[in-house]
Amino acid sequence: MTMSAKLNLTAEERAELFGGFDPDAHAAEAERRWGGTQPWTDSMRRMSAFTKDDWRRFTAEAAEISSRMAEAMRSGAPEDGEVAMDLAEEHRAHITRWCYDCTYEIHRGLGDMYVNDARFTASIDATAPGLAAYFRAAITANAARHDA
């Protein structure tokens, strides 16, 4: 079963919430990559119970964190400075709260994917050019701060 088939949303609600993004187009790839892992299982269990309002809150919080990270980048805040690292930690906590236990190792992997997968880079950089690389650097610095 694909991720979108598990969503507690009608096709119209999915279109309203996700716009041109089609979860079905990426579900099989995501399941091939992470299916069977505990984070995948937790994420599917949690997210399949989301209501339309939950999805709105989830996406709004994510957008707000990205917007603040873009503001930090534009202001010249260093990726390994407190502001950027604190936003990276907020991003990690957001994923943990809504999806699965996002360890620092997993978060580093997400940061790498944001830069190494052109689809993620384009989506993140739509907020601000260069944001994906800035995000990854802040995530990496934040993880190192917590490993110390």
Stockholm file with secondary structure:
# STOCKHOLM 1.0

chainA/1-148         MTMSAKLNLTAEERAELFGGFDPDAHAAEAERRWGGTQPWTDSMRRMSAFTKDDWRRFTAEAAEISSRMAEAMRSGAPEDGEVAMDLAEEHRAHITRWCYDCTYEIHRGLGDMYVNDARFTASIDATAPGLAAYFRAAITANAARHDA
#=GR chainA/1-148 SS CCHHHHSSSCHHHHHHHHTTCCHHHHHHHHHHHHTTSHHHHHHHHHHHTCCHHHHHHHHHHHHHHHHHHHHHHHHTCCTTSHHHHHHHHHHHHHHHHHTSCCCHHHHHHHHHHHHHSHHHHHHHHTTSTTHHHHHHHHHHHHHHHHHC
#=GC SS_cons         CCHHHHSSSCHHHHHHHHTTCCHHHHHHHHHHHHTTSHHHHHHHHHHHTCCHHHHHHHHHHHHHHHHHHHHHHHHTCCTTSHHHHHHHHHHHHHHHHHTSCCCHHHHHHHHHHHHHSHHHHHHHHTTSTTHHHHHHHHHHHHHHHHHC
//
